[in-house]
């Protein structure tokens, strides 16, 4: 199984969400998004939940890994 | 307090405080105006010499320090930068030129609508059109690229300089230039303005309140989150203005406004377009600057520089309407922002995939 990873670290609003949106179109089953600030974490999480996905968040140092699944 | 309730609460507080600031002395429909207040500060520092718009607005000092303390408390303060800084400076400059054509930042635009100023509705339509144009470029892959971590000290400099400005205001106001008449002389009491800024700065930091983001997210993601803050500001300020007798419906005779529809539209369209590319409205830029985002500090410098230029070269409108210089500047502004938008589109989907997305086998 292939896992798509999106690295949205350092990207300013609304790019992390746009990157997630585009990547989800190609990988509708889900993917992993890496962000480095709370705003992006909240925005991507809100977008994914609004789009009918579940989000699991884990922290890796100062980064957040968002695991987005159906 | 997080989530939807938080953003609506913040919007409501901003609306109420804005109405109170006008009640206690701020210019009409100008409880808050990030563009106008930065312009006033530029004047107080002698960067321009328009005698009627010079004052160190304590609201700005409060906004910065409120956001700074909240970001430190929430462990969000982080020094970072490097995402096309000079492009951001230029965009900040142009957003200010657009805002001063209209006579207000997007936040004041909402407050003007809440005061019954119908010219601001024309501005809002322009603002939404500008945001829409920006979104077209976002969807085509516009990006100012990523930021990187910077030394922590770098992040403390901007709030530090604001503290110095505050000390000057309290200790040696005589070295600053204050308007004796006009909007710059219309001020709510210093302490009240400061506290108003502190409250709004802290709340806006926590909830990411952003006027541009509201309309952008609604169009782009059908997400009502940020715009619910926008609507809350409008609703509470409207009610407050009616209660305090500050509501006056119409196009003419509005405080610090002109009735030239075309240029109200174009001014806000330019401000909206530029702000989308920046990732947030002037208020949001100021808040981000306070939590260590050096790119936003540079944007605020661009706004300040733009404000000084706008008054030194007669680009800013007045109650009498726009100036020919201002009209030329707005048109040039559109050309520059379009060029920035076009030349920062990441070449193709494939390049973006390589850059931002990596496929891994598990």
Contacts between the chains, C-beta under 8 A, distances in Angstrom:
chain1	res1	chain2	res2	distance
A	1	B	361	7.9
A	1	B	362	5.5
A	2	B	359	6.0
A	2	B	360	7.3
A	2	B	361	5.7
A	2	B	362	7.1
A	3	B	360	5.7
A	3	B	361	7.7
A	3	B	362	4.8
A	4	B	357	6.6
A	4	B	359	5.9
A	4	B	360	8.0
A	5	B	357	6.9
A	5	B	358	5.5
A	5	B	359	7.5
A	5	B	360	5.8
A	6	B	356	6.4
A	6	B	357	5.2
A	7	B	356	5.8
A	7	B	357	7.2
A	7	B	358	6.9
A	8	B	356	6.9
A	9	B	146	6.6
A	10	B	80	7.1
A	10	B	83	7.1
A	10	B	146	3.0
A	10	B	147	4.4
A	10	B	148	6.2
A	11	B	143	7.3
A	11	B	146	5.5
A	11	B	147	8.0
A	11	B	356	7.9
A	12	B	83	6.1
A	12	B	144	7.0
A	12	B	147	7.0
A	12	B	279	4.1
A	12	B	295	7.4
A	13	B	210	7.9
A	13	B	213	6.6
A	13	B	279	4.5
A	13	B	280	6.3
A	14	B	138	7.1
A	14	B	213	7.3
A	14	B	216	6.5
A	14	B	217	6.8
A	14	B	220	6.5
A	14	B	221	7.7
A	14	B	279	7.1
A	15	B	138	7.9
A	15	B	143	6.0
A	15	B	279	7.8
A	17	B	220	7.9
A	17	B	221	6.5
A	18	B	138	6.3
A	18	B	139	7.6
A	18	B	220	7.5
A	19	B	356	5.7
A	19	B	357	7.3
A	21	B	221	7.3
A	23	B	357	5.8
A	37	B	76	7.3
A	37	B	78	7.0
A	38	B	74	7.6
A	38	B	76	5.5
A	39	B	208	5.6
A	42	B	208	7.6
A	46	B	223	6.8
A	46	B	225	6.3
A	47	B	221	5.8
A	47	B	223	6.9
A	50	B	221	7.3
A	50	B	222	7.7
A	50	B	223	6.4
A	62	B	78	7.6
